[in-house]
């Protein structure tokens, strides 16, 4: 191989190496862009994860509040049932007492009628003796 041929091969090799260096630099620039985009996506994913955690916490609080409300409704229902049962017992006792009082009224009316008869008989006797 001659010096001229060697110089030409060297020049071709130099041009090829320059192309390789340019391609590597371009690849490096693309990798840096991808790295930056990946970091942005990571930040977005972290913010999304934080937001989802907040939503989950709010959902847990809402569920706890719902359970508390449900328990309160159950307690109120039980209280209302107890009050209804007590009202029924009071109604029954009032009816029973009313029946007892009605018995006294009948006896009182009977006693009153007997007193009126006695008074009438006494008046008739007095009138007869006059």
Secondary structure, DSSP 8 states (H G I E B T S, - for coil): --HHHHHHHHHHHHHHHHHHHHHHHHHHHHHHHHHHHHHHHHHHHHHHHHHHHHHHHHHHHHHHHHHHHHHHHHHHHHHHHHHHHHHHHHHHHHHHHHHHHHHHHHHHHHHHHHHHHHHHHHHHHHHHH-
